[in-house]
Amino acid sequence: MKLGSLSLCLLVLVLGLASCVPKTVIRSTPGPATSTGLPGYRAEDPKKALEKYSRHLQTTKPGDAGRQEAWSKTVGSAVQLGEFDLAERNLQAWKAESRNATASWEWNQANAQLLLARKGQDAYSSYLIDMVGRKDMDWTTREAAGMELVDYFWNKPEYGLAFDALGLVYGAAPDNDAKGALESTALTRAESLSSEELQKVLDGALGADRNAYPWSMVVWAQSMKLLARDKANWAAVWPSLSTIVRTGGLANRDFFAGNLRSLEQQFGTVSQSLVLLLPLSGPYSQVGWKIAKGADTAWRESRAQTAAPAIKLINTESPTFLDELRALEGSPVVGGPLRKEIWEKIRVAGLHRNMRFLTFMPSVEDEGVEAWRFFSSPEDQVRALIRWCERLGVTSYAVLYPQDRFGTAMSQVFQDQARMLGASVPVVRGYEVENPPGWTKAVASVLGASGDKNTMNPEPPFQAVFLPDSLFRVQQLAPLFHYFEETRLIFLGPQLWSQGLPDAKLEMQYFGLTVFPGAWSPDLGSQSAQNLKRGMQEGGGEEPDLWAAIGYDFVRFCALVGGAQSSPDAFNRALAEAATRMPWSIAPMHWDGGKLSQDMFLFQPTQTGMIQADLAKIQQTREMRQIRREERRAQLDEKRKKEAKQ
């Protein structure tokens, strides 16, 4: 279909909304007053208006025509002139004269405008929000209060807050008639914005359910604009539209479902084919099966809502796994593999060019072109640590690393990321893993410590130390810093620590200032994380972990991506767009040009497991240890003075 005819089709669909909404239309604000205004009133001349309307109130009596309008205009004119006390007196006089004044929208609107002028936006917003929730007022008045707030933010313009306000009104709406009209309002407003403005609104809606009102209307309008721009975007926008119809709970569901069917007839249904390429036998099978069980949880969850595609499992430990991949029809999205050796076999066979692989690996060649990732990178880990430390005012670091492949690589990543983020790393020191007696010398070298207990060590040129080693060895390194009387440093570790933590018997005096990153938290309260936990329990009674969460999010994310697009660029766009709508159970992921970054969580180790890092608690601990450091310095100074006198 040519773009012109497509645009015409979309216009027809949009205009069709007017015929599908309920016949009972709830006004967004009450209609205009029957009076056209007393003689002499001009909106641009509040001083003259105040005189005219005040004279009308003086020359008429309660019950006469035009008094309600006169009260409203005297309050409004006084507000415009900055005569807030006069506006307040007129409001109270209006209230005293009319028993029902405070139940009317006119009185409350005048009061709200006075609050805005006198006390600012917060007081104004709180007043209107309270009105929307009041059950003792009629719906027309409550809705008018909500739409006043919507219009206020829209005109600023702060579109995200305007849609937030629409969501508030929608949540208070008494029936589907009112909700249907609000859906029409939100969609119309969303359609009036550019695609770029809509994306800004969605990017700012952190934690919002994009499949629910009002954000579903923003997503719908944005999807239509993307489709009008290029019909090749159909595979990318279809998952959004389908999910909104299935799970959005809209009063106008039939309308949106009809539009979706019309689009499917024009562009075809989007078929989804998912494959998980996992080690289901051998030494890595435990991890593979955890991912598979998380994926199964997502599949069972989706199947309850729609006809979810079957997920094919391929065992990478089978000698025939390459043949099984070759036999796949179409261009499926493949989750995996986990190991680099398996990925090399796929590349040598040339299969990576026929499918879209979302690998569960920390790095991959030609990312965004011939391969993609669905797993955090070392850069993600380090970036999360440095950005978290920035909030504590930490800008300088030391690196103490084991001279093995992992430690050397992570040390370089840390130095590179620190440089990119404007931090300094003045001290970098390696140690031999096989020579524990030499570790004391390595720590002393990092601190510039002499070992003399009667002398304070020099002030280190850093506030935190990155220790890219196993938690087992760090348990032996950490006490050495305390031996040299340096207790104030923040210890930073890799995600690897989460694996050794369950079996570690930590001496917490050494780990009170310790932080490490992770992509999964067992204590997350998000709806997605709770759904995963419940689904895993129902599917066999297992507790979820990072690997299960990866499988769970992979299946749900691919449902939003909508399939393997024909070109890498189209697939990259689909990944980026789907990520903005994904309700993650793991740390949120983002794609830019097909390259993944993950906003990792930060944790502290404890004797019973890991807890999310508490910035305030760590800051307090650092301050207390700094005080003890100064006390120790004073003790040594006093000791030296006494020795000098002897």
C-alpha positions as CSV (number, residue, x, y, z in Angstrom):
1,M,0.0,0.0,0.0
2,K,1.3,3.5,-0.8
3,L,2.0,5.9,2.0
4,G,-0.8,8.2,0.9
5,S,-3.5,5.6,1.0
6,L,-2.1,4.4,4.3
7,S,-2.4,7.8,5.8
8,L,-6.0,8.1,4.6
9,C,-6.8,4.7,6.2
10,L,-5.3,5.8,9.5
11,L,-7.3,9.1,9.4
12,V,-10.5,7.1,8.9
13,L,-9.6,4.9,11.8
14,V,-9.0,7.9,14.1
15,L,-12.2,9.6,13.0
16,G,-14.0,6.4,13.7
17,L,-13.4,6.8,17.4
18,A,-16.0,9.4,17.6
19,S,-18.7,6.9,16.5
20,C,-17.5,4.2,18.9
21,V,-17.5,6.2,22.2
22,P,-20.5,6.0,24.4
23,K,-23.4,8.3,23.3
24,T,-23.5,9.9,26.8
25,V,-20.7,12.4,26.5
26,I,-19.2,13.7,29.7
27,R,-18.0,17.2,29.2
28,S,-14.4,17.9,30.1
29,T,-15.5,21.2,31.6
30,P,-19.0,22.6,32.2
31,G,-20.5,24.5,29.3
32,P,-20.3,28.3,29.1
33,A,-22.6,30.4,31.3
34,T,-25.8,31.6,29.7
35,S,-24.9,35.2,30.3
36,T,-22.4,36.8,27.9
37,G,-21.0,39.0,30.6
38,L,-22.1,42.3,32.2
39,P,-21.7,45.5,30.1
40,G,-18.3,46.9,30.2
41,Y,-16.4,43.7,31.0
42,R,-13.3,43.0,29.0
43,A,-11.1,40.0,30.0
44,E,-7.9,42.1,29.3
45,D,-9.0,44.8,31.7
46,P,-9.4,43.2,35.1
47,K,-9.5,46.5,37.0
48,K,-12.5,47.7,35.1
49,A,-14.1,44.3,35.3
50,L,-13.7,44.3,39.1
51,E,-15.4,47.7,39.3
52,K,-18.3,46.6,37.0
53,Y,-19.0,43.3,38.7
54,S,-18.6,44.7,42.2
55,R,-21.1,47.4,41.3
56,H,-23.5,44.7,40.0
57,L,-23.2,42.9,43.4
58,Q,-23.9,46.1,45.3
59,T,-27.0,47.0,43.2
60,T,-28.6,43.6,43.2
61,K,-29.8,41.2,45.9
62,P,-29.3,37.4,46.4
63,G,-31.2,35.4,43.9
64,D,-31.0,38.1,41.1
65,A,-29.7,37.0,37.7
66,G,-26.0,37.3,37.1
67,R,-24.8,37.2,40.7
68,Q,-23.0,33.9,40.5
69,E,-21.1,35.2,37.4
70,A,-20.4,38.4,39.2
71,W,-18.9,36.7,42.2
72,S,-16.8,34.5,39.9
73,K,-15.6,37.5,37.9
74,T,-14.8,39.6,41.0
75,V,-12.7,36.8,42.4
76,G,-10.9,36.2,39.1
77,S,-10.3,39.9,38.5
78,A,-8.9,40.4,42.0
79,V,-6.5,37.4,41.5
80,Q,-5.3,39.0,38.2
81,L,-4.7,42.2,40.0
82,G,-2.8,40.5,42.9
83,E,-5.5,41.5,45.3
84,F,-5.5,38.1,47.0
85,D,-7.2,39.2,50.3
86,L,-10.0,40.8,48.3
87,A,-10.4,37.7,46.3
88,E,-10.6,35.6,49.5
89,R,-13.2,37.9,51.0
90,N,-15.4,37.7,47.9
91,L,-15.1,33.9,47.9
92,Q,-16.3,33.7,51.4
93,A,-19.1,36.2,50.8
94,W,-20.2,34.1,47.8
95,K,-20.1,31.0,50.0
96,A,-22.2,32.7,52.7
97,E,-24.8,34.0,50.1
98,S,-25.2,30.6,48.3
99,R,-25.6,27.5,50.3
100,N,-24.6,25.3,47.4
101,A,-21.7,27.5,46.2
102,T,-18.9,25.1,47.5
103,A,-20.5,22.2,45.5
104,S,-20.3,24.1,42.3
105,W,-17.5,24.0,39.8
106,E,-17.5,27.8,39.4
107,W,-16.7,28.4,43.1
108,N,-14.1,25.7,43.3
109,Q,-12.4,26.8,40.1
110,A,-12.2,30.4,41.5
111,N,-10.8,29.0,44.7
112,A,-8.2,26.9,42.8
113,Q,-7.0,29.8,40.8
114,L,-6.6,31.8,44.0
115,L,-4.6,29.0,45.5
116,L,-2.4,28.9,42.4
117,A,-1.7,32.6,42.5
118,R,-1.2,32.8,46.3
119,K,0.5,29.4,47.2
120,G,1.7,28.0,43.9
121,Q,1.4,24.8,41.8
122,D,1.6,22.3,44.6
123,A,-1.3,23.7,46.6
124,Y,-3.3,24.1,43.4
125,S,-2.7,20.6,42.2
126,S,-3.4,19.1,45.7
127,Y,-6.7,20.9,45.8
128,L,-7.8,19.7,42.4
129,I,-6.6,16.1,43.0
130,D,-8.6,16.1,46.3
131,M,-11.7,17.3,44.4
132,V,-11.4,14.5,41.8
133,G,-11.5,11.9,44.6
134,R,-14.5,13.4,46.6
135,K,-17.5,11.1,46.4
136,D,-19.8,13.8,47.9
137,M,-19.6,15.8,44.6
138,D,-21.3,15.0,41.3
139,W,-19.1,13.5,38.6
140,T,-19.3,16.5,36.3
141,T,-17.7,18.8,38.9
142,R,-15.1,16.2,39.8
143,E,-14.2,15.6,36.2
144,A,-14.0,19.4,35.5
145,A,-11.5,19.7,38.4
146,G,-9.4,16.9,36.9
147,M,-9.5,18.4,33.4
148,E,-8.6,21.8,34.9
149,L,-5.4,20.2,36.1
150,V,-4.9,18.4,32.7
151,D,-5.2,21.7,30.9
152,Y,-2.9,23.5,33.3
153,F,0.0,21.0,32.6
154,W,-0.8,20.7,28.9
155,N,-0.5,24.5,28.4
156,K,2.9,24.7,30.3
157,P,3.6,22.4,28.4
158,E,4.3,19.4,30.6
159,Y,2.6,16.6,28.6
160,G,3.7,13.8,30.9
161,L,2.1,15.4,33.9
162,A,-1.0,16.1,31.9
163,F,-1.4,12.4,31.0
164,D,-0.7,11.6,34.7
165,A,-3.7,13.8,35.6
166,L,-5.8,12.1,32.9
167,G,-5.0,8.8,34.6
168,L,-6.1,10.2,37.9
169,V,-9.4,11.3,36.5
170,Y,-9.9,7.9,34.7
171,G,-9.3,6.0,37.9
172,A,-12.0,8.0,39.6
173,A,-14.5,7.7,36.7
174,P,-17.8,6.1,37.9
175,D,-18.6,4.1,34.8
176,N,-17.6,3.0,31.3
177,D,-19.5,6.0,29.8
178,A,-17.1,8.4,31.5
179,K,-14.1,6.2,30.9
180,G,-14.9,5.9,27.2
181,A,-15.0,9.7,26.8
182,L,-11.7,10.1,28.6
183,E,-10.1,7.5,26.4
184,S,-11.2,9.6,23.4
185,T,-9.8,12.7,25.0
186,A,-6.4,11.1,25.8
187,L,-6.1,9.6,22.3
188,T,-7.0,12.9,20.6
189,R,-4.4,14.8,22.7
190,A,-1.8,12.2,22.0
191,E,-2.4,12.4,18.3
192,S,-1.9,16.2,18.4
193,L,1.7,15.7,19.5
194,S,4.7,14.8,17.3
195,S,6.3,11.4,17.3
196,E,9.3,12.9,19.1
197,E,7.1,14.5,21.8
198,L,5.3,11.3,22.3
199,Q,8.5,9.4,22.8
200,K,9.6,12.0,25.4
201,V,6.4,11.4,27.3
202,L,6.9,7.7,27.2
203,D,10.6,8.0,28.2
204,G,9.5,10.1,31.2
205,A,6.8,7.7,32.4
206,L,9.2,5.6,34.5
207,G,7.6,2.5,36.0
208,A,4.3,3.2,34.3
209,D,2.3,0.3,32.7
210,R,2.3,1.3,29.1
211,N,-0.5,-1.1,28.3
212,A,-2.9,0.7,30.6
213,Y,-4.6,4.0,30.4
214,P,-3.5,6.8,29.8
215,W,-0.1,5.5,28.6
216,S,-1.8,3.0,26.3
217,M,-3.3,5.9,24.4
218,V,0.1,7.5,24.0
219,V,1.5,4.2,22.8
220,W,-1.4,3.7,20.4
221,A,-0.9,7.2,18.9
222,Q,2.9,6.7,18.7
223,S,2.4,3.3,17.0
224,M,0.1,4.9,14.4
225,K,2.6,7.6,13.6
226,L,5.4,5.1,13.2
227,L,3.2,3.0,10.9
228,A,2.3,6.1,8.9
229,R,6.0,7.0,8.6
230,D,7.0,3.5,7.3
231,K,4.7,0.5,6.9
232,A,7.8,-1.7,7.6
233,N,7.3,-0.8,11.2
234,W,4.2,-3.0,11.4
235,A,6.0,-5.9,12.9
236,A,7.5,-3.6,15.6
237,V,4.2,-1.9,16.5
238,W,1.9,-4.9,16.3
239,P,2.9,-6.3,19.8
240,S,2.0,-3.0,21.4
241,L,-1.4,-2.7,19.8
242,S,-2.2,-6.4,20.4
243,T,-1.3,-6.1,24.1
244,I,-3.3,-3.0,24.6
245,V,-6.4,-4.7,23.1
246,R,-5.9,-7.9,25.1
247,T,-4.9,-6.5,28.5
248,G,-5.6,-2.8,28.5
249,G,-9.0,-3.0,30.2
250,L,-10.4,-0.2,28.0
251,A,-14.0,0.8,27.9
252,N,-13.7,1.2,24.1
253,R,-12.0,-2.2,23.6
254,D,-14.2,-3.1,20.7
255,F,-13.2,0.0,18.8
256,F,-9.5,-0.7,19.3
257,A,-9.9,-4.4,18.6
258,G,-11.7,-3.5,15.3
259,N,-8.9,-1.1,14.3
260,L,-6.3,-3.8,15.0
261,R,-8.2,-6.3,12.9
262,S,-8.4,-3.9,10.0
263,L,-4.6,-3.3,10.2
264,E,-4.0,-7.0,10.4
265,Q,-6.1,-7.5,7.2
266,Q,-3.9,-4.9,5.4
267,F,-0.5,-5.9,6.7
268,G,-1.0,-9.5,7.8
269,T,-0.7,-11.1,11.2
270,V,2.7,-11.1,12.9
271,S,3.9,-14.6,13.6
272,Q,6.3,-15.1,16.5
273,S,8.7,-18.0,16.6
274,L,10.9,-18.4,19.6
275,V,13.8,-20.7,20.2
276,L,15.9,-21.2,23.3
277,L,19.4,-22.5,22.6
278,L,20.5,-23.8,26.0
279,P,22.8,-26.4,27.7
280,L,20.2,-29.0,28.8
281,S,22.8,-31.7,29.7
282,G,26.3,-31.6,30.9
283,P,28.0,-29.3,33.4
284,Y,26.0,-26.2,32.5
285,S,22.6,-27.9,32.4
286,Q,21.4,-26.5,35.8
287,V,21.7,-23.0,34.4
288,G,20.0,-24.0,31.1
289,W,17.1,-25.6,32.8
290,K,16.6,-22.6,35.1
291,I,16.3,-20.3,32.0
292,A,13.9,-22.8,30.4
293,K,11.7,-22.9,33.5
294,G,11.5,-19.1,33.6
295,A,10.6,-19.0,29.9
296,D,7.9,-21.7,30.6
297,T,6.5,-19.4,33.3
298,A,6.2,-16.6,30.9
299,W,4.7,-18.8,28.2
300,R,2.0,-20.2,30.6
301,E,1.2,-16.6,31.7
302,S,0.9,-15.4,28.1
303,R,-1.2,-18.4,27.1
304,A,-3.8,-17.5,29.6
305,Q,-4.3,-14.2,27.6
306,T,-3.7,-15.2,24.0
307,A,-2.5,-18.0,21.7
308,A,1.1,-17.8,22.6
309,P,3.6,-19.4,20.2
310,A,5.3,-22.6,21.3
311,I,8.9,-22.2,22.4
312,K,11.4,-24.7,20.9
313,L,14.2,-25.9,23.1
314,I,17.5,-26.9,21.5
315,N,20.2,-28.5,23.6
316,T,23.6,-27.0,22.8
317,E,25.3,-30.1,24.2
318,S,23.7,-32.3,21.6
319,P,26.0,-33.1,18.6
320,T,23.0,-32.3,16.3
321,F,22.2,-28.8,17.6
322,L,23.5,-27.1,14.5
323,D,21.4,-29.3,12.3
324,E,18.3,-28.5,14.4
325,L,19.0,-24.8,14.0
326,R,19.3,-25.2,10.2
327,A,16.0,-27.0,10.1
328,L,14.1,-24.1,11.6
329,E,11.7,-22.3,9.3
330,G,11.4,-18.6,8.8
331,S,13.6,-16.2,10.7
332,P,13.1,-17.0,14.4
333,V,14.4,-15.1,17.4
334,V,16.8,-17.3,19.3
335,G,17.6,-16.8,22.9
336,G,21.2,-18.0,23.6
337,P,23.7,-19.5,23.5
338,L,25.4,-19.1,26.9
339,R,28.9,-20.0,26.0
340,K,31.4,-18.5,23.6
341,E,32.5,-21.9,22.3
342,I,28.9,-22.6,21.1
343,W,28.6,-19.2,19.6
344,E,31.8,-19.7,17.6
345,K,30.4,-22.9,16.1
346,I,27.2,-21.0,15.0
347,R,29.3,-18.3,13.4
348,V,31.5,-20.8,11.6
349,A,28.4,-22.5,10.2
350,G,27.1,-19.0,9.1
351,L,23.7,-19.5,10.9
352,H,23.9,-16.1,12.7
353,R,23.0,-14.4,9.4
354,N,19.7,-16.2,9.0
355,M,18.3,-15.7,12.5
356,R,18.3,-13.0,15.2
357,F,20.3,-14.3,18.2
358,L,19.8,-12.6,21.5
359,T,22.7,-14.2,23.3
360,F,23.0,-14.7,27.0
361,M,26.6,-13.6,27.0
362,P,28.4,-10.5,28.3
363,S,29.9,-9.6,24.9
364,V,29.5,-10.6,21.3
365,E,31.2,-9.6,18.0
366,D,29.4,-7.4,15.5
367,E,26.7,-6.5,18.1
368,G,23.8,-4.8,16.5
369,V,24.6,-6.2,13.1
370,E,25.0,-10.0,13.2
371,A,24.3,-10.7,16.9
372,W,22.7,-9.2,19.9
373,R,22.8,-9.6,23.7
374,F,20.3,-10.2,26.4
375,F,22.8,-10.2,29.3
376,S,24.8,-7.5,31.2
377,S,28.3,-6.6,30.3
378,P,31.4,-5.9,32.5
379,E,30.9,-2.3,31.4
380,D,27.4,-2.3,32.8
381,Q,28.7,-3.5,36.2
382,V,31.4,-0.9,36.5
383,R,29.3,1.9,35.3
384,A,26.6,1.1,37.9
385,L,29.3,1.1,40.7
386,I,30.9,4.4,39.6
387,R,27.6,6.2,39.2
388,W,26.4,5.0,42.6
389,C,29.6,6.2,44.2
390,E,29.2,9.6,42.6
391,R,26.1,10.0,44.8
392,L,28.5,9.7,47.8
393,G,30.9,12.2,46.4
394,V,33.5,9.6,45.5
395,T,35.5,10.6,42.5
396,S,38.8,8.7,42.9
397,Y,39.5,5.0,43.0
398,A,42.1,2.3,43.5
399,V,42.1,-1.1,41.7
400,L,43.6,-4.1,43.4
401,Y,43.2,-7.1,41.1
402,P,44.3,-10.7,40.8
403,Q,46.7,-11.3,38.0
404,D,44.5,-13.8,36.2
405,R,42.4,-13.4,33.0
406,F,39.2,-12.3,34.8
407,G,40.9,-9.8,37.2
408,T,43.1,-8.3,34.5
409,A,40.2,-7.8,32.1
410,M,37.9,-6.3,34.8
411,S,40.7,-4.0,36.0
412,Q,41.0,-2.6,32.5
413,V,37.3,-2.2,32.1
414,F,37.1,-0.3,35.4
415,Q,39.9,2.1,34.3
416,D,38.3,2.7,30.9
417,Q,34.9,3.4,32.4
418,A,36.2,5.6,35.1
419,R,38.0,7.7,32.5
420,M,34.8,8.0,30.4
421,L,32.8,9.1,33.5
422,G,35.3,11.7,34.7
423,A,36.7,9.8,37.6
424,S,40.4,9.1,38.4
425,V,42.2,5.9,39.2
426,P,45.6,6.9,40.7
427,V,46.5,3.5,42.1
428,V,46.4,0.2,40.2
429,R,48.1,-2.9,41.8
430,G,48.0,-6.6,40.9
431,Y,48.7,-9.6,43.1
432,E,49.5,-13.2,42.4
433,V,46.6,-15.5,43.1
434,E,48.9,-18.4,44.0
435,N,50.9,-16.4,46.5
436,P,48.7,-15.4,49.5
437,P,51.7,-14.3,51.7
438,G,52.3,-11.6,49.1
439,W,48.8,-10.1,49.4
440,T,49.7,-8.2,52.6
441,K,52.5,-6.5,50.7
442,A,50.1,-5.7,47.8
443,V,47.6,-4.0,50.2
444,A,50.3,-2.1,52.0
445,S,51.6,-0.9,48.6
446,V,48.1,0.3,47.6
447,L,47.7,2.2,50.9
448,G,51.3,3.4,51.1
449,A,51.4,1.9,54.6
450,S,54.6,1.3,56.5
451,G,53.1,-1.1,59.1
452,D,54.4,1.1,61.9
453,K,51.6,1.0,64.5
454,N,52.8,4.3,66.0
455,T,52.4,6.2,62.7
456,M,49.3,7.1,60.7
457,N,49.3,5.9,57.2
458,P,49.2,8.8,54.6
459,E,45.8,9.9,53.4
460,P,45.1,7.8,50.4
461,P,44.4,9.6,47.1
462,F,41.2,7.6,46.6
463,Q,38.0,6.8,48.5
464,A,37.0,3.4,47.1
465,V,38.8,0.2,46.0
466,F,37.7,-2.0,43.2
467,L,38.4,-5.7,43.9
468,P,37.6,-7.8,40.9
469,D,38.1,-11.2,42.5
470,S,36.0,-14.0,44.0
471,L,34.3,-13.2,47.3
472,F,36.2,-16.0,48.9
473,R,39.6,-14.3,48.3
474,V,38.2,-10.9,49.1
475,Q,37.3,-12.2,52.5
476,Q,41.0,-12.7,53.0
477,L,42.0,-9.3,51.5
478,A,39.5,-7.1,53.3
479,P,40.9,-7.7,56.8
480,L,44.4,-6.5,55.6
481,F,43.1,-3.0,55.0
482,H,41.8,-2.9,58.6
483,Y,45.2,-4.3,59.8
484,F,46.8,-1.2,58.3
485,E,44.1,0.9,60.1
486,E,42.3,2.0,56.9
487,T,38.6,1.3,57.5
488,R,37.0,4.1,55.6
489,L,37.3,2.8,52.0
490,I,34.4,1.6,50.1
491,F,35.0,-1.9,48.7
492,L,33.5,-2.4,45.2
493,G,33.1,-5.9,43.7
494,P,31.8,-7.6,40.5
495,Q,28.5,-9.3,40.0
496,L,30.4,-12.5,40.6
497,W,30.0,-11.9,44.3
498,S,26.4,-12.8,44.3
499,Q,27.2,-16.4,43.4
500,G,29.6,-16.9,46.4
501,L,27.5,-15.0,48.9
502,P,25.1,-17.8,50.0
503,D,28.0,-20.0,51.2
504,A,30.1,-17.2,52.6
505,K,30.5,-16.6,56.3
506,L,31.2,-12.9,56.3
507,E,32.8,-11.1,59.2
508,M,30.7,-8.0,58.8
509,Q,33.1,-5.6,60.4
510,Y,35.1,-5.8,57.2
511,F,32.1,-5.5,54.8
512,G,30.1,-2.6,56.2
513,L,31.2,-0.4,53.3
514,T,30.9,-3.0,50.5
515,V,28.8,-2.7,47.3
516,F,28.5,-4.9,44.2
517,P,26.1,-4.9,41.2
518,G,23.5,-7.4,40.1
519,A,20.8,-7.8,37.5
520,W,18.3,-9.6,39.8
521,S,17.0,-8.9,43.3
522,P,15.0,-11.6,45.2
523,D,13.4,-8.7,47.1
524,L,12.0,-6.8,44.1
525,G,8.4,-5.7,44.6
526,S,7.6,-5.0,41.0
527,Q,4.5,-6.7,39.5
528,S,6.6,-8.6,37.0
529,A,8.9,-10.0,39.7
530,Q,5.9,-11.0,41.8
531,N,4.3,-12.7,38.8
532,L,7.5,-14.6,38.2
533,K,7.7,-15.8,41.8
534,R,4.1,-16.9,41.8
535,G,4.4,-18.6,38.4
536,M,7.5,-20.5,39.5
537,Q,5.8,-21.7,42.6
538,E,2.8,-22.9,40.6
539,G,5.1,-24.6,38.1
540,G,7.0,-26.7,40.5
541,G,7.6,-24.8,43.8
542,E,11.0,-23.4,42.8
543,E,12.3,-20.0,43.9
544,P,13.4,-17.7,41.0
545,D,16.9,-16.5,40.5
546,L,18.7,-14.5,37.8
547,W,18.7,-17.3,35.2
548,A,15.0,-18.0,35.6
549,A,14.3,-14.2,35.4
550,I,16.3,-14.0,32.2
551,G,14.2,-16.7,30.6
552,Y,11.0,-15.1,31.9
553,D,11.8,-11.6,30.6
554,F,13.2,-13.0,27.3
555,V,9.8,-14.5,26.3
556,R,7.8,-11.5,27.4
557,F,10.3,-9.1,25.7
558,C,10.1,-11.0,22.4
559,A,6.3,-10.7,22.5
560,L,6.8,-6.9,22.4
561,V,9.5,-7.0,19.7
562,G,7.1,-8.9,17.5
563,G,9.4,-11.2,15.6
564,A,12.7,-11.1,13.7
565,Q,12.5,-8.1,11.4
566,S,13.8,-8.3,7.9
567,S,16.9,-6.1,8.4
568,P,19.3,-5.5,11.3
569,D,18.3,-1.8,11.4
570,A,14.6,-2.7,11.7
571,F,15.4,-5.2,14.4
572,N,17.4,-2.6,16.3
573,R,14.5,-0.2,16.2
574,A,12.2,-2.9,17.4
575,L,14.5,-3.7,20.3
576,A,14.8,-0.1,21.4
577,E,11.1,0.5,21.1
578,A,10.1,-2.7,22.9
579,A,12.5,-1.9,25.8
580,T,10.6,1.3,26.5
581,R,7.4,-0.6,27.1
582,M,8.9,-3.7,28.8
583,P,7.8,-4.2,32.5
584,W,11.1,-5.9,33.6
585,S,11.6,-8.4,36.4
586,I,15.4,-8.0,36.0
587,A,17.3,-4.7,35.9
588,P,16.0,-2.6,32.9
589,M,17.8,-3.1,29.6
590,H,18.1,-0.5,26.8
591,W,19.3,-0.8,23.2
592,D,20.9,1.9,21.2
593,G,21.8,1.0,17.6
594,G,21.4,-2.7,18.6
595,K,23.9,-2.4,21.5
596,L,22.7,-3.3,24.9
597,S,23.2,-1.5,28.2
598,Q,21.6,-2.5,31.5
599,D,20.8,-0.4,34.5
600,M,22.0,-2.7,37.2
601,F,21.0,-2.9,40.8
602,L,23.4,-2.3,43.7
603,F,23.7,-4.6,46.7
604,Q,25.4,-5.0,50.0
605,P,26.5,-8.4,51.3
606,T,25.2,-9.6,54.7
607,Q,25.6,-12.8,56.7
608,T,22.2,-14.0,55.4
609,G,22.5,-12.9,51.8
610,M,22.4,-9.7,49.8
611,I,20.3,-6.6,50.4
612,Q,19.8,-3.5,48.2
613,A,22.5,-1.0,48.9
614,D,21.5,1.7,51.4
615,L,23.2,5.0,50.4
616,A,22.3,6.8,53.7
617,K,23.5,3.9,55.8
618,I,26.8,3.7,54.0
619,Q,27.3,7.4,54.3
620,Q,26.6,7.3,58.0
621,T,29.1,4.4,58.5
622,R,31.8,6.3,56.6
623,E,31.3,9.4,58.7
624,M,31.5,7.3,61.9
625,R,34.7,5.7,60.8
626,Q,36.2,9.1,59.8
627,I,35.5,10.2,63.4
628,R,37.3,7.2,64.8
629,R,40.2,7.9,62.3
630,E,40.5,11.5,63.8
631,E,40.4,10.1,67.3
632,R,43.2,7.7,66.5
633,R,45.2,10.5,65.0
634,A,44.7,12.6,68.1
635,Q,45.8,9.7,70.3
636,L,49.1,9.3,68.3
637,D,49.7,13.0,68.4
638,E,49.2,13.0,72.2
639,K,51.5,10.0,72.5
640,R,54.3,11.7,70.5
641,K,54.0,14.9,72.7
642,K,54.4,12.9,75.9
643,E,57.4,11.0,74.4
644,A,58.9,14.3,73.4
645,K,58.7,15.7,76.9
646,Q,60.4,12.7,78.5
